[in-house]
Amino acid sequence: MRSLLFVFFALSVCAQAAREVRLRLLAFDNMTIPADCFAFDPAAPPGAAGTPAPIKGYLNHEVVKVTVTTGDLTFSKSADVANLNKPEFQLGKVKLPNTGSRFMLIFLPNGDQGFRVMPLDDSVREFPLGAYRFVSLSRLPVKVTLEDKAYEFKPGQSSLVENPPVQANNHSAMYAYSFVDGKWARIGAGLWPAQGKKRSVQIFWDNPSSKNTELRGFRDISPPGPGDEIAPDQS
């Protein structure tokens, strides 16, 4: 019986073990970036101040290091924990996956409710160098073609595209589509440069103003390398 209780205690301790994570916070809309943002772990000791966590309109090498216990994070305009539950200071909440040490957090406008925070695994294992990460927030099926290769995505789907075809000039002809009224309707086109060792996040979304599906991209000019990972198994 005593050994059984010890096992339960050990499992409980392991489940609540704190871990350090590295975050990059990205605003989906540059017009809604708050001047200040602080990250709080709700399970932190009482009175613990928030960690400065600036939300940016681009991706670069800078990360925010935060210690989490359960994976829950709350974001506030104030570093004072006393303001954490005040609506006028609240920015959003996120539940990080139970494993992993690097995450990209995309802050999506959520009307008058601050932001909806979408976590993406930022490790090079789950998001390899040179890859595209496509996320569909559209209510409709969407598709992108790179040269002669088509990639279709269902609503809510998040998928990698690796080693896309390129022309001799190291560019890919891109066409984006949304499935409207039973047929594919083109919503965008362009000439995308080869990724090289860089990465790109591409998000399909439904514009609330125009009611049309659009594609918005963010080029990751300084992605992490295997040597930048906290734990070897994250590379």
C-alpha positions as CSV (number, residue, x, y, z in Angstrom):
1,M,0.0,0.0,0.0
2,R,2.8,2.4,0.9
3,S,4.6,1.7,-2.4
4,L,1.3,2.3,-4.3
5,L,0.9,5.7,-2.6
6,F,4.5,6.5,-3.6
7,V,3.7,5.7,-7.2
8,F,0.7,7.9,-7.2
9,F,2.7,10.8,-5.6
10,A,5.5,10.4,-8.1
11,L,3.0,10.5,-11.0
12,S,1.4,13.6,-9.6
13,V,4.8,15.3,-9.3
14,C,5.8,14.4,-12.8
15,A,2.5,15.6,-14.2
16,Q,3.1,19.0,-12.6
17,A,6.8,19.3,-13.4
18,A,7.7,22.8,-14.6
19,R,9.4,23.2,-18.0
20,E,10.9,26.1,-19.8
21,V,9.4,26.9,-23.2
22,R,10.6,29.4,-25.8
23,L,7.8,31.4,-27.5
24,R,7.5,33.6,-30.5
25,L,4.3,35.7,-30.5
26,L,2.9,36.8,-33.8
27,A,0.0,39.1,-34.5
28,F,-2.2,38.0,-37.4
29,D,-3.3,41.6,-37.9
30,N,-0.7,44.3,-37.6
31,M,-3.4,46.8,-36.8
32,T,-4.3,45.1,-33.5
33,I,-0.9,44.7,-31.8
34,P,-1.1,45.8,-28.1
35,A,1.6,48.1,-26.8
36,D,2.3,45.7,-23.9
37,C,1.9,42.0,-23.3
38,F,2.8,39.9,-20.3
39,A,2.6,36.1,-20.0
40,F,1.4,34.5,-16.7
41,D,1.4,30.9,-15.6
42,P,-1.8,30.5,-13.5
43,A,0.0,27.8,-11.5
44,A,2.9,30.0,-10.6
45,P,3.5,31.0,-6.9
46,P,1.0,33.7,-5.7
47,G,2.1,37.3,-6.6
48,A,4.5,36.2,-9.4
49,A,4.8,39.0,-11.9
50,G,4.2,38.5,-15.6
51,T,7.0,37.9,-18.1
52,P,7.3,40.5,-20.8
53,A,6.1,38.9,-24.0
54,P,5.9,41.4,-26.9
55,I,3.6,40.5,-29.8
56,K,5.2,41.3,-33.2
57,G,3.9,41.6,-36.7
58,Y,6.8,39.6,-38.1
59,L,8.9,36.5,-37.3
60,N,12.6,36.8,-36.3
61,H,15.1,35.0,-34.1
62,E,13.9,36.6,-30.8
63,V,12.1,34.4,-28.3
64,V,10.4,34.8,-25.0
65,K,11.4,32.2,-22.3
66,V,8.6,31.3,-19.9
67,T,8.3,28.6,-17.3
68,V,5.0,26.7,-17.4
69,T,3.6,24.1,-15.0
70,T,0.4,22.8,-16.6
71,G,0.9,24.3,-20.1
72,D,-1.7,27.0,-19.4
73,L,-0.7,30.6,-20.1
74,T,-2.7,33.8,-19.7
75,F,-1.7,37.1,-21.5
76,S,-2.4,40.5,-20.0
77,K,-1.6,44.1,-20.8
78,S,-0.3,44.5,-17.3
79,A,2.6,42.9,-15.5
80,D,0.8,43.2,-12.2
81,V,-0.9,39.9,-11.3
82,A,-3.5,41.8,-9.4
83,N,-4.9,42.9,-12.8
84,L,-4.9,39.5,-14.4
85,N,-8.6,38.8,-14.1
86,K,-9.7,42.3,-14.9
87,P,-11.4,42.3,-18.4
88,E,-9.8,45.6,-19.5
89,F,-6.4,44.0,-19.2
90,Q,-7.1,40.5,-20.6
91,L,-5.6,39.7,-24.0
92,G,-6.1,35.9,-24.3
93,K,-5.3,32.4,-23.1
94,V,-3.6,29.3,-24.5
95,K,-3.1,25.7,-23.6
96,L,0.3,24.5,-24.8
97,P,0.7,20.8,-25.8
98,N,2.1,18.6,-23.0
99,T,5.3,18.0,-24.9
100,G,7.6,20.4,-26.7
101,S,9.8,23.4,-25.8
102,R,9.3,25.7,-28.8
103,F,6.0,27.2,-29.8
104,M,4.9,29.9,-32.2
105,L,1.8,31.7,-30.8
106,I,-0.4,33.4,-33.4
107,F,-2.8,36.0,-32.0
108,L,-6.0,36.1,-33.9
109,P,-8.4,39.0,-33.4
110,N,-11.5,37.8,-31.5
111,G,-13.8,40.8,-31.7
112,D,-14.2,42.5,-28.3
113,Q,-12.8,39.4,-26.5
114,G,-9.2,40.2,-27.1
115,F,-7.4,37.4,-29.0
116,R,-7.8,33.8,-29.8
117,V,-4.3,32.3,-29.4
118,M,-3.3,29.5,-31.8
119,P,-0.2,27.5,-30.8
120,L,2.1,25.9,-33.5
121,D,5.0,23.7,-32.8
122,D,8.1,25.7,-33.6
123,S,10.7,23.0,-33.4
124,V,12.6,22.1,-36.5
125,R,11.4,18.5,-36.1
126,E,7.7,19.4,-36.5
127,F,8.3,22.5,-38.7
128,P,11.4,21.7,-40.8
129,L,13.6,24.3,-42.4
130,G,12.5,25.1,-46.0
131,A,8.9,24.0,-45.3
132,Y,5.5,25.8,-45.5
133,R,3.0,25.4,-42.7
134,F,-0.5,25.9,-44.1
135,V,-3.3,26.5,-41.6
136,S,-6.9,26.8,-42.8
137,L,-9.2,28.9,-40.6
138,S,-11.7,29.1,-43.4
139,R,-15.2,27.6,-43.2
140,L,-14.7,26.3,-46.7
141,P,-12.3,23.8,-48.3
142,V,-9.2,25.5,-49.8
143,K,-6.4,24.7,-52.1
144,V,-3.0,26.0,-53.2
145,T,-1.0,24.9,-56.2
146,L,2.7,25.3,-56.4
147,E,3.7,24.8,-60.0
148,D,1.9,21.7,-61.1
149,K,1.3,20.3,-57.6
150,A,-1.9,20.8,-55.7
151,Y,-2.5,20.8,-51.9
152,E,-6.0,20.7,-50.5
153,F,-6.9,21.6,-47.0
154,K,-10.1,21.0,-45.0
155,P,-11.5,23.6,-42.6
156,G,-9.4,23.6,-39.4
157,Q,-6.6,21.6,-41.0
158,S,-2.9,22.4,-40.4
159,S,-0.4,20.7,-42.7
160,L,3.2,20.9,-43.8
161,V,4.3,21.2,-47.4
162,E,8.0,20.2,-47.9
163,N,10.2,20.3,-51.0
164,P,7.7,22.1,-53.2
165,P,8.4,22.2,-56.9
166,V,10.3,25.2,-58.2
167,Q,11.2,26.6,-61.6
168,A,14.7,27.0,-63.0
169,N,14.7,30.5,-61.5
170,N,14.1,29.1,-58.0
171,H,10.5,30.4,-57.9
172,S,7.2,28.7,-57.7
173,A,4.0,29.8,-59.4
174,M,1.4,29.9,-56.7
175,Y,-2.4,29.9,-57.1
176,A,-4.8,29.8,-54.2
177,Y,-8.4,28.7,-54.3
178,S,-11.5,28.4,-52.2
179,F,-14.3,25.9,-52.9
180,V,-17.4,28.1,-53.4
181,D,-20.8,27.0,-54.8
182,G,-19.5,23.6,-55.8
183,K,-16.4,24.8,-57.7
184,W,-12.9,26.0,-57.1
185,A,-12.7,29.8,-57.3
186,R,-9.3,31.5,-57.5
187,I,-8.6,33.9,-54.6
188,G,-4.9,34.7,-55.1
189,A,-1.8,34.2,-57.3
190,G,1.8,35.0,-57.1
191,L,5.4,34.0,-57.7
192,W,6.9,32.6,-54.5
193,P,10.8,32.5,-54.1
194,A,12.3,29.2,-53.1
195,Q,12.4,28.8,-49.3
196,G,16.0,27.7,-48.9
197,K,16.6,27.3,-45.1
198,K,13.8,29.7,-44.3
199,R,10.2,28.8,-43.4
200,S,6.8,30.2,-44.1
201,V,3.4,30.2,-42.3
202,Q,0.4,30.6,-44.7
203,I,-3.1,31.1,-43.2
204,F,-6.4,30.8,-45.0
205,W,-9.1,32.9,-43.4
206,D,-12.5,34.3,-44.0
207,N,-12.4,38.1,-44.1
208,P,-15.3,39.3,-41.9
209,S,-15.6,42.6,-43.9
210,S,-15.6,41.2,-47.5
211,K,-16.9,37.7,-46.5
212,N,-14.3,36.3,-48.9
213,T,-11.6,33.7,-48.2
214,E,-8.1,35.1,-48.3
215,L,-4.5,33.8,-47.8
216,R,-2.1,35.6,-45.6
217,G,1.5,34.6,-45.2
218,F,4.4,35.2,-42.8
219,R,8.0,34.5,-43.8
220,D,10.2,33.1,-41.1
221,I,13.5,34.8,-41.9
222,S,15.4,33.5,-38.8
223,P,14.0,30.0,-37.9
224,P,15.6,28.0,-35.1
225,G,18.4,25.6,-36.0
226,P,18.9,22.2,-34.4
227,G,21.5,23.6,-32.0
228,D,19.0,26.2,-30.7
229,E,16.7,23.6,-29.3
230,I,16.4,23.3,-25.5
231,A,16.3,19.5,-25.6
232,P,18.0,17.2,-28.1
233,D,14.7,15.4,-28.9
234,Q,13.2,18.7,-30.1
235,S,15.6,19.1,-33.0
